[in-house]
Amino acid sequence: MQQNFISVPFKAESAHGLTNATGIAKFSGAGIVLEFESKIIGLISSGVKEVRLPLNDILDVKFRKGFMKRFAKIEIRTTTVAKMTQIPNENGKITLKLDRDDFERGAEAVERLQRRMAGPALIEQQEHVPPRSLFGTEEDDIETKEL
């Protein structure tokens, strides 16, 4: 049986560094599910949490390569602040830091999600009607072609 999602292990930390999280991000055509355990000062666990980010709640998602597959990360910006408060974030972005071993998996997950998010925009471009068809008549097109 084939999975419909890509799992990417990650680490995240808050801007002030007091809270950090370790978990798994599941990327699918429906969005992203983040399962993680958060710890305050690395000691006090707040338990395992789950945050669901449907496609319409995701403003954008970017893959940052880092250097020589090290320091790679996935940056997610959302359309709602409520989702971001549940996981450590920095400057309005959820930053998922990846291990070197998960570089390809993370890049593929982001690429698939970006294609899925661009899907409706591509359909609109294909259905684009040329402006001259809105304002001219068929006779105008024939005359233009002859010149």
DRENKEMAR-76964 format. One record per residue (C-alpha): residue number from 1; residue in three letters; chain; x, y, z. Coordinates in Angstrom, 1 decimal. Example, Ala and Ser with C-alpha at 12.3 -4.5 7.8 and 13.67 -1.06 7.14 Angstrom:
(atom 1,"ala","A",(12.3,-4.5,7.8))
(atom 2,"ser","A",(13.7,-1.1,7.1))
REM end
This chain:
(atom 1,"met","A",(0.0,0.0,0.0))
(atom 2,"gln","A",(1.4,3.4,-1.0))
(atom 3,"gln","A",(1.4,6.3,1.4))
(atom 4,"asn","A",(-0.3,9.5,0.3))
(atom 5,"phe","A",(2.1,11.6,2.4))
(atom 6,"ile","A",(5.8,12.2,3.1))
(atom 7,"ser","A",(7.0,12.1,6.7))
(atom 8,"val","A",(9.9,14.4,7.5))
(atom 9,"pro","A",(11.4,14.4,11.0))
(atom 10,"phe","A",(12.2,18.0,12.3))
(atom 11,"lys","A",(13.3,20.1,15.2))
(atom 12,"ala","A",(11.9,23.6,15.9))
(atom 13,"glu","A",(12.6,26.3,18.5))
(atom 14,"ser","A",(11.0,29.5,19.7))
(atom 15,"ala","A",(12.6,32.9,18.9))
(atom 16,"his","A",(13.9,33.3,22.5))
(atom 17,"gly","A",(15.2,29.6,22.6))
(atom 18,"leu","A",(13.3,28.6,25.7))
(atom 19,"thr","A",(11.0,26.2,24.0))
(atom 20,"asn","A",(12.0,23.6,21.5))
(atom 21,"ala","A",(10.1,20.8,19.7))
(atom 22,"thr","A",(11.0,17.5,18.1))
(atom 23,"gly","A",(8.5,15.8,15.8))
(atom 24,"ile","A",(7.4,14.6,12.4))
(atom 25,"ala","A",(5.8,16.7,9.7))
(atom 26,"lys","A",(3.5,14.8,7.3))
(atom 27,"phe","A",(3.1,16.6,3.9))
(atom 28,"ser","A",(0.2,15.5,1.8))
(atom 29,"gly","A",(-2.0,17.0,-1.0))
(atom 30,"ala","A",(-4.4,18.2,1.8))
(atom 31,"gly","A",(-1.8,20.2,3.7))
(atom 32,"ile","A",(0.7,19.5,6.6))
(atom 33,"val","A",(0.2,17.7,9.9))
(atom 34,"leu","A",(2.8,18.5,12.5))
(atom 35,"glu","A",(3.1,15.9,15.4))
(atom 36,"phe","A",(5.6,17.0,18.0))
(atom 37,"glu","A",(6.7,17.1,21.6))
(atom 38,"ser","A",(7.5,20.5,23.1))
(atom 39,"lys","A",(9.9,21.1,25.9))
(atom 40,"ile","A",(10.5,24.2,28.0))
(atom 41,"ile","A",(14.2,24.7,28.7))
(atom 42,"gly","A",(14.8,21.2,27.4))
(atom 43,"leu","A",(13.3,19.7,30.5))
(atom 44,"ile","A",(9.6,20.2,31.1))
(atom 45,"ser","A",(7.5,18.4,28.5))
(atom 46,"ser","A",(4.1,19.7,27.5))
(atom 47,"gly","A",(3.2,16.4,26.0))
(atom 48,"val","A",(2.7,15.3,22.4))
(atom 49,"lys","A",(0.6,17.8,20.2))
(atom 50,"glu","A",(-0.8,17.8,16.7))
(atom 51,"val","A",(-1.3,20.8,14.5))
(atom 52,"arg","A",(-3.1,20.5,11.2))
(atom 53,"leu","A",(-2.4,23.0,8.5))
(atom 54,"pro","A",(-4.9,22.6,5.6))
(atom 55,"leu","A",(-3.8,24.0,2.2))
(atom 56,"asn","A",(-6.0,27.1,2.6))
(atom 57,"asp","A",(-4.3,28.0,5.9))
(atom 58,"ile","A",(-0.8,27.9,4.3))
(atom 59,"leu","A",(0.4,31.2,2.9))
(atom 60,"asp","A",(3.6,29.7,1.5))
(atom 61,"val","A",(6.2,27.0,2.2))
(atom 62,"lys","A",(9.9,27.2,1.3))
(atom 63,"phe","A",(12.8,24.7,1.4))
(atom 64,"arg","A",(16.1,26.3,2.4))
(atom 65,"lys","A",(19.1,24.1,1.4))
(atom 66,"gly","A",(21.6,25.2,4.0))
(atom 67,"phe","A",(25.2,24.3,3.3))
(atom 68,"met","A",(26.3,20.9,2.0))
(atom 69,"lys","A",(23.0,19.4,3.1))
(atom 70,"arg","A",(23.5,20.7,6.6))
(atom 71,"phe","A",(21.3,23.3,8.2))
(atom 72,"ala","A",(18.5,22.6,5.7))
(atom 73,"lys","A",(15.1,23.8,6.9))
(atom 74,"ile","A",(11.5,24.2,5.8))
(atom 75,"glu","A",(9.8,27.5,6.4))
(atom 76,"ile","A",(6.1,27.7,6.7))
(atom 77,"arg","A",(4.0,30.9,6.8))
(atom 78,"thr","A",(0.3,30.6,7.6))
(atom 79,"thr","A",(-2.7,32.8,7.0))
(atom 80,"thr","A",(-3.8,32.5,10.6))
(atom 81,"val","A",(-1.9,33.3,13.8))
(atom 82,"ala","A",(-3.9,30.7,15.8))
(atom 83,"lys","A",(-2.1,27.8,14.2))
(atom 84,"met","A",(1.4,29.3,14.8))
(atom 85,"thr","A",(1.0,29.8,18.5))
(atom 86,"gln","A",(0.7,26.0,19.0))
(atom 87,"ile","A",(4.3,25.3,17.8))
(atom 88,"pro","A",(7.5,27.2,18.4))
(atom 89,"asn","A",(7.8,29.9,15.7))
(atom 90,"glu","A",(10.0,32.9,14.9))
(atom 91,"asn","A",(9.0,36.1,13.2))
(atom 92,"gly","A",(5.8,34.8,11.9))
(atom 93,"lys","A",(7.3,31.6,10.4))
(atom 94,"ile","A",(7.4,28.0,11.6))
(atom 95,"thr","A",(10.9,26.8,10.9))
(atom 96,"leu","A",(11.4,23.1,10.7))
(atom 97,"lys","A",(15.1,22.2,11.0))
(atom 98,"leu","A",(16.1,19.0,9.2))
(atom 99,"asp","A",(18.9,16.5,9.8))
(atom 100,"arg","A",(21.3,15.9,6.9))
(atom 101,"asp","A",(19.7,12.4,6.4))
(atom 102,"asp","A",(16.3,14.0,5.7))
(atom 103,"phe","A",(17.5,16.6,3.1))
(atom 104,"glu","A",(16.0,14.8,0.0))
(atom 105,"arg","A",(12.8,13.8,1.8))
(atom 106,"gly","A",(12.2,17.4,2.9))
(atom 107,"ala","A",(13.0,18.9,-0.6))
(atom 108,"glu","A",(10.6,16.4,-2.2))
(atom 109,"ala","A",(7.8,17.1,0.3))
(atom 110,"val","A",(8.0,20.9,-0.2))
(atom 111,"glu","A",(8.2,20.5,-4.0))
(atom 112,"arg","A",(5.0,18.4,-4.1))
(atom 113,"leu","A",(3.2,20.7,-1.7))
(atom 114,"gln","A",(4.2,23.8,-3.8))
(atom 115,"arg","A",(2.9,22.1,-7.0))
(atom 116,"arg","A",(-0.4,21.3,-5.2))
(atom 117,"met","A",(-0.7,24.8,-4.0))
(atom 118,"ala","A",(0.0,26.2,-7.5))
(atom 119,"gly","A",(-2.6,23.8,-9.1))
(atom 120,"pro","A",(-5.6,26.2,-9.1))
(atom 121,"ala","A",(-3.4,29.1,-10.4))
(atom 122,"leu","A",(-2.2,26.9,-13.3))
(atom 123,"ile","A",(-5.8,26.1,-14.2))
(atom 124,"glu","A",(-6.8,29.8,-14.2))
(atom 125,"gln","A",(-3.8,30.5,-16.5))
(atom 126,"gln","A",(-4.9,27.8,-19.0))
(atom 127,"glu","A",(-8.5,29.2,-19.0))
(atom 128,"his","A",(-7.3,32.7,-19.6))
(atom 129,"val","A",(-9.3,34.5,-22.3))
(atom 130,"pro","A",(-7.4,36.9,-24.6))
(atom 131,"pro","A",(-8.5,40.5,-24.1))
(atom 132,"arg","A",(-9.2,41.0,-27.9))
(atom 133,"ser","A",(-11.9,38.3,-27.7))
(atom 134,"leu","A",(-13.7,40.3,-25.1))
(atom 135,"phe","A",(-13.8,43.5,-27.1))
(atom 136,"gly","A",(-13.6,42.6,-30.7))
(atom 137,"thr","A",(-15.7,40.7,-33.1))
(atom 138,"glu","A",(-14.8,37.7,-35.3))
(atom 139,"glu","A",(-14.7,40.1,-38.4))
(atom 140,"asp","A",(-12.1,42.3,-36.6))
(atom 141,"asp","A",(-9.9,39.2,-36.2))
(atom 142,"ile","A",(-10.2,38.2,-39.9))
(atom 143,"glu","A",(-9.3,41.7,-41.0))
(atom 144,"thr","A",(-6.3,41.8,-38.7))
(atom 145,"lys","A",(-5.1,38.4,-40.0))
(atom 146,"glu","A",(-5.2,39.6,-43.6))
(atom 147,"leu","A",(-3.1,42.7,-43.0))
REM end
